[in-house]
Amino acid sequence: MGARAGIVVTGTEVLAGRVRDRNGPWLSDRLAELGIELAHITICGDRREDLEASLRFLAGEGVHLVITSGGLGPTADDLTAEVVARFQGREMYLDAELERRIAAIVEPLLKRWRGLDPEAIRTSTRKQATIPRGAEVLGPAGTAPGLVVAPADGREGPAVVVLPGPPSELHGLWPEALETATFRAASAGRSQFEQRMLRLVGIPESEIAETLRVGEEQIDGLEDLEVTTCLRRGELEVAVRYEPPARAAWEELLELVRERHGTELFSDDGTSVDEQVAALLTDSGRTVAVAESCTGGELAGRLSAPAGASAWFAGGVVPYANEAKARLLGVDFELIERHGAVSAPVASAMAEGALARFGAGAAVAVTGVAGPGGGTEDKPVGYVCFAARLADGFELARDLVIPGERPDVRDRSTTVALHLLRRLLRGESAEL
Amino acid sequence: MGARAGIVVTGTEVLAGRVRDRNGPWLSDRLAELGIELAHITICGDRREDLEASLRFLAGEGVHLVITSGGLGPTADDLTAEVVARFQGREMYLDAELERRIAAIVEPLLKRWRGLDPEAIRTSTRKQATIPRGAEVLGPAGTAPGLVVAPADGREGPAVVVLPGPPSELHGLWPEALETATFRAASAGRSQFEQRMLRLVGIPESEIAETLRVGEEQIDGLEDLEVTTCLRRGELEVAVRYEPPARAAWEELLELVRERHGTELFSDDGTSVDEQVAALLTDSGRTVAVAESCTGGELAGRLSAPAGASAWFAGGVVPYANEAKARLLGVDFELIERHGAVSAPVASAMAEGALARFGAGAAVAVTGVAGPGGGTEDKPVGYVCFAARLADGFELARDLVIPGERPDVRDRSTTVALHLLRRLLRGESAEL
């Protein structure tokens, strides 16, 4: 049994759903890379007793390491350092050297604001420089230092790594945390796991369930693979984790999935469709433009998200109004009147318009009914038409009804559009 | 003390950070509306012992209600029903009537796929129809039924509401869950909380901390307010929760914030800047168009996200390449050469071009350096120029350096653009 860890995310704003937690997933990835097994993520509000309960729960589950995020700010509801000190049996003290370092960081920031109260700043700085005695101090990256706190002498339990809530500060302090003596000792027993990911599209979950049942009969040691399947944004993900001796079973499973679902399996090396599209564009030297109606900019947002996207992303048009389809993309008004704005001919004309207007090497177009209003019997909510086209005229088209609410229809439509673009760039047909 | 609840989110894909949990925040909102206090959200993988540990932890914390999401699918890693049955001291059995109902739902879905194995379908259906004896059955909404499971006779502990992981199915079953006798009994002691939200922009967190300290001295009963502050997408949120007798203290606090931060406070009724912009556009009968470079479509995505956006969202252009700025928006090439693509004059020309091309009543433009590459000494990563313009020529402009990594710069730029648009529509000045 290797090292196990737990993550405690604090913040009433996270618990109440007003802020999406990005730190739990990020830390989870980092732990996986280190071969440290993550048992639980817990989220609690800014309340002393709830935070203490989370720490006790994880300690009771026998984890070697607890990582907390949040609760290191200057307001009175920021109480992580104090609660962790008590949990580890350590007292709090004002670290004068740390106070000076934080003050030096705060000084230039103050110039951005007018008329701040210097006493308020001093109180905030002191609060952030008050830490558990014996803690190893990280950073600070922003104005809050991170802390690595071992149990006081004579006590047992997990080491606690205390990190600030703002993701960029947490990312900045993480490498330093790994270097501390306390972290090294707590993670000493970590195992080496290998992690694999298969991604399929256009297949129901029950088919993979059946393949796994077939695998149980055919493959020796399948039980040593931890297999989890998950539907996500219209794709099916199959994640497999194992210790190195089980690699042969993984390879047999991969063979079985290829055999049974060769057409639907689009990734067996961890790459996402976004990454594959970026690579196909880079390799072919093509640029891409988008024309998207019901997805409202989300497809352009997804294509432009990676660093370096400007090398192959020419741009996009979001012609929400029909006049915009005509004026910005040159779609014939008569075509819209004859077939409706949500139709295969209009999608095709939008792709053609995007190609021409951006002078791009490829284009993809989406037009559909995102809902909740606007559905008809012929074209219900979720009905979406797609077209993807190369500059030389090669084109793929699809239309389908996408289930779910407005955000789901928008989100899954972007996934379908990326898959159509991927197939276009690979010179494949539209249908699976 | 009112009714308290805990949420257990299951799924190795969520724990591993491959899928973002949307159910925890959604359920958290629903509980808040009901006046049920949420103590913890826990996330664990698809492992029997970890799920059991989470249930035991929450029961130990004295919650009256546990809501689980996920683990009701057809694969072997879906084990929530079984674990909850054991936790509540109930045996599992195949509910034949439920099996017939699921089979009837599955039948039409099968037509979408080719060559499915009927035996695989039957096995999946049976698994999903096998439930704890005595459970109240919800739905099913998709193919998985929800369950409300009280402790078996003679046992104590929380009622457990078992819901499926796909958000639309979970949303569909929730109203039914509230109607069950078990849910009603478990949530009987709920309090009535009032929740308020203040939103400010252009102010550091330390200033609000100071205002709260001043409030402690001036306001009787401030300690009965649960106040949490949070930086989010470039805004500062102050959430306040209290039981009705503390309302006077809330009103005094609101007065104090208005007095000290009147210019920065843009919302005291829970509305977001997105909602305020939508209302301003609706009231003024104006449409809006966007021209956005570094945000890559995210601003259009945010404006088009609400249902009914087509009434006032004309559309957008994402002119990532410089030629696109010229060709699609009529921005003068010479202007780009003289000032650079990221400059106030180009932002202004982009806004003007969007107004004209979409025939819109208002337009907002963003051009900036999202990073990680492309920064210079004059225009570092995070430098972004904004312009917002009405059809009559009234224009507001801003430029600033936004801290953070590429996704942060993109995200916060959309917030700044929305605030500039809000101020434009209110006829205010650009600077706070």
Chai-1 contact restraints between the chains, C-beta under 6 A:
chainA,res_idxA,chainB,res_idxB,connection_type,confidence,min_distance_angstrom,max_distance_angstrom,comment,restraint_id
A,T12,B,T228,contact,1.0,0.0,6.0,A-B,restraint_1
A,E13,B,T228,contact,1.0,0.0,6.0,A-B,restraint_2
A,E13,B,C230,contact,1.0,0.0,6.0,A-B,restraint_3
A,A16,B,S28,contact,1.0,0.0,6.0,A-B,restraint_4
A,G17,B,P25,contact,1.0,0.0,6.0,A-B,restraint_5
A,G17,B,S28,contact,1.0,0.0,6.0,A-B,restraint_6
A,G17,B,D29,contact,1.0,0.0,6.0,A-B,restraint_7
A,V19,B,C230,contact,1.0,0.0,6.0,A-B,restraint_8
A,V19,B,R232,contact,1.0,0.0,6.0,A-B,restraint_9
A,P25,B,G17,contact,1.0,0.0,6.0,A-B,restraint_10
A,S28,B,A16,contact,1.0,0.0,6.0,A-B,restraint_11
A,S28,B,G17,contact,1.0,0.0,6.0,A-B,restraint_12
A,D29,B,G17,contact,1.0,0.0,6.0,A-B,restraint_13
A,A39,B,D50,contact,1.0,0.0,6.0,A-B,restraint_14
A,H40,B,T42,contact,1.0,0.0,6.0,A-B,restraint_15
A,H40,B,C44,contact,1.0,0.0,6.0,A-B,restraint_16
A,I41,B,I43,contact,1.0,0.0,6.0,A-B,restraint_17
A,T42,B,H40,contact,1.0,0.0,6.0,A-B,restraint_18
A,T42,B,T42,contact,1.0,0.0,6.0,A-B,restraint_19
A,I43,B,I41,contact,1.0,0.0,6.0,A-B,restraint_20
A,C44,B,H40,contact,1.0,0.0,6.0,A-B,restraint_21
A,D46,B,T228,contact,1.0,0.0,6.0,A-B,restraint_22
A,D50,B,A39,contact,1.0,0.0,6.0,A-B,restraint_23
A,A53,B,E61,contact,1.0,0.0,6.0,A-B,restraint_24
A,F57,B,F57,contact,1.0,0.0,6.0,A-B,restraint_25
A,E61,B,A53,contact,1.0,0.0,6.0,A-B,restraint_26
A,P74,B,S206,contact,1.0,0.0,6.0,A-B,restraint_27
A,P74,B,A209,contact,1.0,0.0,6.0,A-B,restraint_28
A,T75,B,A209,contact,1.0,0.0,6.0,A-B,restraint_29
A,T75,B,T229,contact,1.0,0.0,6.0,A-B,restraint_30
A,D77,B,T228,contact,1.0,0.0,6.0,A-B,restraint_31
A,W113,B,P204,contact,1.0,0.0,6.0,A-B,restraint_32
A,D117,B,E210,contact,1.0,0.0,6.0,A-B,restraint_33
A,A120,B,S206,contact,1.0,0.0,6.0,A-B,restraint_34
A,A120,B,E210,contact,1.0,0.0,6.0,A-B,restraint_35
A,S124,B,S206,contact,1.0,0.0,6.0,A-B,restraint_36
A,S168,B,G404,contact,1.0,0.0,6.0,A-B,restraint_37
A,S168,B,E405,contact,1.0,0.0,6.0,A-B,restraint_38
A,E205,B,G73,contact,1.0,0.0,6.0,A-B,restraint_39
A,S206,B,P74,contact,1.0,0.0,6.0,A-B,restraint_40
A,S206,B,A120,contact,1.0,0.0,6.0,A-B,restraint_41
A,S206,B,S124,contact,1.0,0.0,6.0,A-B,restraint_42
A,A209,B,P74,contact,1.0,0.0,6.0,A-B,restraint_43
A,A209,B,T75,contact,1.0,0.0,6.0,A-B,restraint_44
A,E210,B,D117,contact,1.0,0.0,6.0,A-B,restraint_45
A,E210,B,A120,contact,1.0,0.0,6.0,A-B,restraint_46
A,T228,B,T12,contact,1.0,0.0,6.0,A-B,restraint_47
A,T228,B,E13,contact,1.0,0.0,6.0,A-B,restraint_48
A,T228,B,D46,contact,1.0,0.0,6.0,A-B,restraint_49
A,T228,B,D77,contact,1.0,0.0,6.0,A-B,restraint_50
A,T229,B,T75,contact,1.0,0.0,6.0,A-B,restraint_51
A,C230,B,E13,contact,1.0,0.0,6.0,A-B,restraint_52
A,C230,B,V19,contact,1.0,0.0,6.0,A-B,restraint_53
A,R232,B,V19,contact,1.0,0.0,6.0,A-B,restraint_54
A,G296,B,A300,contact,1.0,0.0,6.0,A-B,restraint_55
A,G296,B,G301,contact,1.0,0.0,6.0,A-B,restraint_56
A,G296,B,S304,contact,1.0,0.0,6.0,A-B,restraint_57
A,G297,B,G297,contact,1.0,0.0,6.0,A-B,restraint_58
A,G297,B,A300,contact,1.0,0.0,6.0,A-B,restraint_59
A,G297,B,G301,contact,1.0,0.0,6.0,A-B,restraint_60
A,G297,B,G316,contact,1.0,0.0,6.0,A-B,restraint_61
A,E298,B,G301,contact,1.0,0.0,6.0,A-B,restraint_62
A,A300,B,G296,contact,1.0,0.0,6.0,A-B,restraint_63
A,A300,B,G297,contact,1.0,0.0,6.0,A-B,restraint_64
A,A300,B,V318,contact,1.0,0.0,6.0,A-B,restraint_65
A,G301,B,G296,contact,1.0,0.0,6.0,A-B,restraint_66
A,G301,B,G297,contact,1.0,0.0,6.0,A-B,restraint_67
A,G301,B,E298,contact,1.0,0.0,6.0,A-B,restraint_68
A,G301,B,G301,contact,1.0,0.0,6.0,A-B,restraint_69
A,S304,B,G296,contact,1.0,0.0,6.0,A-B,restraint_70
A,A307,B,P372,contact,1.0,0.0,6.0,A-B,restraint_71
A,A307,B,R406,contact,1.0,0.0,6.0,A-B,restraint_72
A,S310,B,Y320,contact,1.0,0.0,6.0,A-B,restraint_73
A,F313,B,Y320,contact,1.0,0.0,6.0,A-B,restraint_74
A,A314,B,A321,contact,1.0,0.0,6.0,A-B,restraint_75
A,G315,B,V318,contact,1.0,0.0,6.0,A-B,restraint_76
A,G315,B,P319,contact,1.0,0.0,6.0,A-B,restraint_77
A,G315,B,Y320,contact,1.0,0.0,6.0,A-B,restraint_78
A,G315,B,A321,contact,1.0,0.0,6.0,A-B,restraint_79
A,G315,B,A324,contact,1.0,0.0,6.0,A-B,restraint_80
A,G316,B,G297,contact,1.0,0.0,6.0,A-B,restraint_81
A,G316,B,V318,contact,1.0,0.0,6.0,A-B,restraint_82
A,V317,B,V317,contact,1.0,0.0,6.0,A-B,restraint_83
A,V318,B,A300,contact,1.0,0.0,6.0,A-B,restraint_84
A,V318,B,G315,contact,1.0,0.0,6.0,A-B,restraint_85
A,V318,B,G316,contact,1.0,0.0,6.0,A-B,restraint_86
A,P319,B,G315,contact,1.0,0.0,6.0,A-B,restraint_87
A,Y320,B,S310,contact,1.0,0.0,6.0,A-B,restraint_88
A,Y320,B,F313,contact,1.0,0.0,6.0,A-B,restraint_89
A,Y320,B,G315,contact,1.0,0.0,6.0,A-B,restraint_90
A,A321,B,A314,contact,1.0,0.0,6.0,A-B,restraint_91
A,A321,B,G315,contact,1.0,0.0,6.0,A-B,restraint_92
A,A324,B,G315,contact,1.0,0.0,6.0,A-B,restraint_93
A,A324,B,F358,contact,1.0,0.0,6.0,A-B,restraint_94
A,L328,B,R357,contact,1.0,0.0,6.0,A-B,restraint_95
A,R357,B,L328,contact,1.0,0.0,6.0,A-B,restraint_96
A,F358,B,A324,contact,1.0,0.0,6.0,A-B,restraint_97
A,P372,B,A307,contact,1.0,0.0,6.0,A-B,restraint_98
A,G404,B,S168,contact,1.0,0.0,6.0,A-B,restraint_99
A,E405,B,S168,contact,1.0,0.0,6.0,A-B,restraint_100
A,R406,B,A307,contact,1.0,0.0,6.0,A-B,restraint_101
